[in-house]
Amino acid sequence: MKITIKVKKYDAILMCLDRHGEFDIHFSEDELRQLEKAELEYLAEIDGKTINFPPTKEGLLQALKGKAEEKERDKEIAQELFRRFLAEGEDPVMKSNCRYVIRNILEHQPESRRKLLSKEQMAKYQKELSRREKIAAELNKKCAERERAEEELTKKLRAERERAKEERAKKEREEMEAWIAAHGSDHLRICIQEEIGCTKIYLKERMQTEFLPSAMLYSDVCGYFEDFKDPPPEATTALKLAREKWPEKELKLAFLDTSDNDYHAEECDLLQDRICKSRHVIRHDFLGTDIILEISDILEY
């Protein structure tokens, strides 16, 4: 038997050969009888092809030995993948990886690689794969139904929130107009009549009527609320007096920190009437916005 192989000029130089091109290698009948079927198939496969190993009988036999070892190793790997794919209790991620590799062998590898699994194993694999695909389809259907139900519920909740928001805004507007009609200044009443935005004016007038004339909106005061401890005695005394004066209100002590000069200096330049120092104050959530009552004003009230 004669095998013809080709060697490129560059490869011939690397192999220290005296020429390049086609090489004929002859095998006797005894030599062929010693080769396995897979090795013979490989010889037929490379006949007339370009190779990247020495074009000698020794080099070719070494390549055949390497191919046989590689095939045996591939077979062991394929059998292990198949076992883990069918194993109960195996990690789902590992099962998915095994399925991917097996499918790659069956669908994309050469015929010699596809023979790593027997026909019975391939049939068992396909049956198990079909069963899992059916389960996956059912799960996908259930997931789609759940997503549709969640989407409908989300739309319903969003609509309910919007209705509640509109009703709350309507109620607040009616409450605002009723209070202005009964207690508001002429200035505030004209703003309402002319449909001019006046929420801040309304909040100021109402808090100064229901609390103290010196009460301020948090947005009109320099600084920001900060955690505190060890308040002075006058702060707790003022808190006690305030709760006795307005028992229905949720009043609490707070510390207004104005130590960050970069934060409040520019604002103070714009509004000189702000009290600009760190201090303890009484804090209250009034109609959805924070207001501040000064300790000294409560003690003097």
N, C-alpha and C positions, 0 to 999 in steps of 0.2 A: 504494500500500500504506500502511495506517495502523497505527501502533504506539501502543498505549495503555499509559502507565506511571504509577505512583503515587508521590507524594512525601509524606512525613509532615510535619506542621506544624513540628516542631522542625528537620528538615532544610531545609525551605523557608526558615525564618528564617536559618539558617546560610548558605544559598545566595543570600540577599538577594532572594528571589522575592516577588512581590506577592500570591501565593496558594499554597495547597497543595491536594492531592487528585489528581485525574486530569489527565494531560496527553496530548494526541493529537499524534503526530509523523507527518507524511506524507512518503513517499518516492516519487519519480517512477520510471517504468520505467527510465530511463537510469541513475538512481542505483542502482537495484537490480541492474542488469546489471554494474555496476562492483564489486559485493561478491562475495566468495568464498563458497563453499558453507558453510563453517564460520561465517562472519559472518551469513549468512542464518539458519542454525540457531540462532545466539545471539539474533537478533532475535525469532525465534519463541518462544524459551525465556523471554525477559523480557516478552513481551506480556502486559499485565494485571498485572504484578508490581510490587512496591515496589523502587525502586533507590536507590543512594546516590551518584549523580553528577548533574550538572545535567540537567534534563529538556528538553534542546534537541537539535536535530539535530546540532549541532557536538559537544556532549557525548557523544551516543550514538555518533557516528562515531569519536571519540577512544577511547571504551570498546571499540569493535569492533577498532580498531587494537591496543590493549593486549592484547585477548584473542587476537588472531592471533599477536602476538609471544610471548605466554605459551605458546600451544599449540606454536609452533615450538621454543621453549626446552624445553618438556616432552618433545617428541618426541626432541630431541637427548639429553636426559638418559636417557630410556627406552632409546634405542638403545645408549648407552654402558653402561648397567646390563646390558643383554642381552649385549653383547659381553664384558664382564668376567665375567659369570656363566658363560659357556661357555669362557672362555679357559683354556688349559693353563698351569699354574704360577702361577695367581693365588693371592693370600693367601686361605686358607680362611675367615678372618673376613670379608674383603671379599666373598667369594662368598656367604656366609650373609646379609650385609646386602643385597646385590643381590637375592638370592632373596626376601627379606622385602618389599622395595619393589615388585618386579615382581608378587608375589602380591597385594599391597595394591591395585595398579593394576587387576589382572585381576578381583579378587573384590569390591572395595568402591568403586571409583571410578565416576563416571558413564560412560555409554556413550561420550561424546566422549573421555574420557581412556583408555578401554580400546582405542580405535582407534589409539593411539600405536604399537602393535605390530601387524604384519601377521598374517594368519591362519597363514602359514607359520612365522613366528617364534613365535607362541603355541603351535603344535603342537610345534615343536622344543623350546621351553621345557618343555612338559608331559612330553615324552619324556625329556628330561634329568633333570627333577625326579623322574619315576618311577624312573629308573635309580639316582639317588642315594638315594631313599627305600628301595629294595631293599637297597642296600649298607649303609645305616644300620641297617636291620632285622637284617641278618646280623651286623653289628658288635655291636648290642645283645644279640643272642642269645649271641654269643661272650663278651661282657662278663658276662652273667648266669651263664653256665657257669663262667667263671673266678671270679666272686664266690662261687658255691656251692662250688667246689673250695677256695678260700682259707678259706671259713668252716669247711668240714669239717677242713681242715688245722689251723686255729686251735683248733678243739675238741679235736682229737687231741693237739696240743702242750700245750694247757692241762691235759688229763687226764694226760698224761705228767708234766708239772711237778708236778701235785698228788700223783701217785703217788710221784714222787721225793722230794717234800717230806715226805710221810707216812713213807716208808722212812727218810729221813735223821733225822726226829724220833724214830722208833722206835729207830734205831741209837744216837742220842745218849742216849736214855733208858736203853737197855740198858747203854751204856758208863758212864753216870752211876751207875746202880744197882750195877754191878760194882765201880766204884772206891770207892763209899761202903761197900760190904760189906767191902772189903779194907783201906781206909785211913780211912774217915770217922769222925768223932767220934760219941759216943752221941747227942748232940743232933741231928746230921744224920740218923742212922739212924732215930731216932724220927719225925722229920719224914717220911721216906720211908714208914715203916710206917703212919703216920696219913694218908698221901696229902695232906700239907700242902706247898704250893709252897715250894721251898727252893733254887731255881736259884742265886741270888746267894750263899747260904751255901756251896753246893757249889763255886762258882767260887773263892770266897775261900780255902776250905780247900785246894783242890787246887793253886792257884797258889802258896800259901804253903808247901805241901809240896814241890812240884816246883821252886820257885825260892827265894825268901827269905821269911822270916816277915814282913818289912816290905813285901812286894809289895802294890800297891794296884790296885784297879779304877780305870780312867780316870773312870768315873762318880762315884767317891767323892773325886775330887781337884778342888780349885778351879782355874779357868783353862781354857785350851783350847790345843790344839797350834797352833803358829805356825811359818812358815818361818824358818829361821835360817841364819847363816854364822859363821865364825870361832869355833868352839867352843874352850873352854879345854883345856889339855893333859890335865887329870884326866878330862875327858869321854871323850876318845879312848882313854885308858888303861883306863878302866872298860869301854868297849865291847870292847876287846881281851880283857880278863879274862873278861867275860861270855860272849863267843863261845868262849873256851877251856873255860869251865865247862859251857856248854850248847851244844855244837857243832851239835846237830840243830835248834836253835831259830833262827827268823829274827828277829834282834835288830837294832835300828837306833837311832841317836841322834835325839832330838827335843827341841824347846824348848817348855816349858810356860809360857805367858804368863798371868800373873794381874794384869797392869797395869790392866785394866778393873775398877776398884773396884766400880762399879755391878753388875757381873756376879757377883762372888764374895762381896761383903761380907755380904749376907743369908744366903747358904749357910754362911759361916763362923760366923755367930751361931748357926746351928742345930747345926752340928757343929764344936765347938771343937778336936777332935783332928786336923783336917786341917792339912797343912803349907801355908801360904798365902804363897808367894813365887814370883816368876818364876825358873825354873832350867832347866838341861839335865837330861834324864832318859834312861833306856833304855826304848824302847817295843817292845811285842811284841803280836802278834795271837794271843790265847790262847783257843782254843775259840770263835772268832767274836766276841770282845770284846777291846778294848784294855786292856792292863795296863801298869803303870809300875813300873820298878825305879829306886831312887834311886842316883845316882852315888856318894855317900858310903858307902852300905851295901855296894855292890859292892867298893869299894876296901878296906873294912874286913873283908870276908868272908874 
